[in-house]
Amino acid sequence: MSNAELPKSVDPYRLADKGSLLQGVLPVSMLERFAACVAEPVGECEVSLSFGRDEERRYIVSGQLSARVHLECQRCLQVMQSQLRSDFRLGLVISDEQAQRLPKSLEPLLVEDQRVDLWSMVEDELILVLPPFPLHERGECPATDTLDAIAADAEKAAARPAEERQNPFQVLAGLKKGK
């Protein structure tokens, strides 16, 4: 993968007609919407984009991206590293009607004034592959001991005979008798 920064905007039709391959990196801090979704906007996203035509002569962009990002573990609320990867195929369209006619194997990429904003496209793909609830592996999470203790207490409570467990409505029964 090249260490060159990916261009912000390109003419995708010209690149597709040439069968071009673009490779580069984008600093996570430059992607404002994505940077707001991560714990720390550090690191880079490696991107490879292949422009061309499919068997039905539609203009397409096939791509891969990879980024090591810092997310907040939803179990312990501490920062963790996560590797994001995406493989995608996009069909170039200029209208919603064209987008609706694309096969299910292609996602639409709207082209405006013969230009595509590559940074926004990469940012969209990164946002789509973010895990909904980032978590450390259970053995690696600092909250593992606390979770194990809670689980053990719950198992003990469930194992007690029903007559030993206090009925939460018992207090209400006492109030009813007092009337």
C-alpha positions in Angstrom: 0.0 0.0 0.0 1.3 3.4 -0.9 1.9 6.0 1.8 0.6 8.8 -0.4 -2.5 10.6 0.7 -5.6 9.6 -1.3 -6.9 12.5 -3.4 -10.0 14.2 -2.1 -11.9 14.4 -5.4 -11.6 12.6 -8.7 -13.3 12.1 -12.1 -14.4 8.5 -11.7 -15.5 8.1 -15.3 -12.0 9.0 -16.6 -10.4 6.6 -14.1 -12.8 3.8 -15.0 -12.2 4.2 -18.7 -8.4 3.8 -17.9 -9.0 0.9 -15.5 -7.1 2.9 -12.8 -6.1 1.7 -9.4 -5.7 4.3 -6.6 -4.0 3.4 -3.4 -3.3 5.6 -0.5 -3.9 6.5 3.1 -6.2 8.9 4.9 -5.5 10.2 8.4 -8.5 9.4 10.6 -8.4 12.9 12.0 -9.2 14.3 8.6 -12.5 12.4 8.5 -14.7 14.6 10.7 -17.8 12.5 10.9 -15.9 9.3 11.5 -13.5 11.0 14.0 -16.6 11.8 16.1 -17.5 8.1 16.3 -14.2 6.9 17.7 -12.6 7.3 21.2 -9.4 8.9 19.8 -9.1 10.1 16.2 -5.6 8.7 15.6 -4.1 6.5 12.9 -4.6 6.1 9.2 -7.0 4.3 6.9 -5.3 2.4 4.1 -7.4 2.4 0.9 -7.3 0.6 -2.4 -9.8 1.6 -5.1 -10.1 0.0 -8.5 -12.1 1.9 -11.1 -13.6 0.1 -14.1 -16.7 -1.3 -15.8 -18.6 -4.5 -15.1 -19.8 -7.1 -17.6 -22.9 -4.9 -18.3 -20.7 -1.9 -19.0 -21.8 -0.1 -15.8 -19.1 2.1 -14.2 -18.0 0.6 -10.9 -15.6 1.2 -8.1 -14.3 -1.8 -6.2 -12.4 -1.2 -3.0 -10.8 -2.3 0.2 -10.0 -0.4 3.3 -8.3 -1.2 6.5 -7.9 1.0 9.6 -6.7 0.4 13.2 -8.9 2.7 15.4 -9.4 3.4 19.0 -12.9 2.7 20.2 -14.5 2.8 23.7 -15.3 -0.6 25.1 -19.0 -0.6 26.1 -18.3 -3.1 28.9 -15.5 -1.2 30.8 -15.7 2.2 29.1 -11.9 2.2 28.4 -10.2 2.8 25.1 -9.4 -0.3 23.0 -7.9 -0.9 19.6 -10.0 -2.4 16.9 -9.2 -3.4 13.3 -11.8 -2.3 10.8 -11.9 -3.8 7.3 -14.3 -3.4 4.4 -14.5 -4.8 0.9 -17.1 -3.0 -1.3 -18.4 -2.6 -4.8 -20.1 0.6 -5.8 -22.0 1.5 -9.0 -21.6 5.1 -10.2 -25.0 6.8 -10.6 -26.2 10.3 -11.3 -29.8 10.0 -10.1 -32.0 8.1 -7.6 -33.6 6.3 -10.6 -30.3 4.9 -11.7 -29.5 3.9 -8.1 -32.8 1.9 -7.9 -31.9 0.0 -11.1 -28.5 -1.2 -9.8 -28.3 -4.9 -9.0 -28.2 -5.8 -5.3 -24.5 -6.6 -5.6 -23.7 -2.9 -6.1 -24.3 0.0 -3.7 -24.9 3.3 -5.4 -22.2 6.1 -5.4 -23.7 9.4 -6.5 -21.6 11.4 -8.9 -22.1 15.1 -9.0 -20.6 17.3 -11.7 -18.4 14.4 -13.0 -16.6 14.3 -9.6 -16.7 12.0 -6.6 -15.5 13.0 -3.1 -13.3 10.0 -2.2 -12.8 11.1 1.4 -16.6 11.1 2.0 -16.9 7.7 0.3 -14.2 6.2 2.5 -15.7 7.9 5.6 -19.1 6.4 4.8 -17.6 2.9 4.4 -15.7 3.2 7.7 -18.9 4.3 9.5 -20.7 1.3 8.1 -18.2 -1.2 9.4 -18.0 0.3 12.9 -19.2 -2.3 15.5 -22.5 -1.3 17.1 -21.2 -2.3 20.6 -17.4 -2.4 20.7 -16.1 -4.8 23.4 -12.8 -6.1 24.5 -12.4 -9.9 24.3 -13.9 -11.1 27.6 -10.5 -12.3 28.9 -8.8 -9.0 28.0 -11.5 -6.6 29.4 -10.6 -4.9 32.7 -14.2 -5.4 33.8 -13.9 -9.2 33.6 -13.4 -9.8 37.3 -16.4 -7.6 38.2 -18.6 -9.3 35.6 -17.6 -12.8 36.9 -18.5 -11.7 40.4 -21.9 -10.4 39.3 -22.5 -13.7 37.4 -21.5 -15.8 40.4 -23.9 -13.8 42.7 -26.7 -14.2 40.2 -26.1 -18.0 40.0 -26.2 -18.2 43.8 -29.4 -16.3 44.0 -31.0 -18.4 41.3 -29.9 -21.6 43.0 -31.6 -20.7 46.4 -35.0 -22.4 46.9 -38.0 -20.1 46.1 -39.2 -20.0 49.7 -35.8 -18.5 50.8 -36.0 -15.7 48.3 -37.7 -12.6 49.6 -40.8 -11.7 47.7 -40.4 -8.1 46.5 -44.2 -7.6 47.0 -44.1 -8.7 50.6 -43.8 -5.1 51.8 -47.1 -4.3 50.0 -48.9 -7.2 51.7 -47.9 -5.7 55.1 -49.3 -2.3 54.1 -52.6 -3.9 53.0 -53.0 -5.7 56.4 -52.4 -2.4 58.2 -55.6 -0.8 56.7 
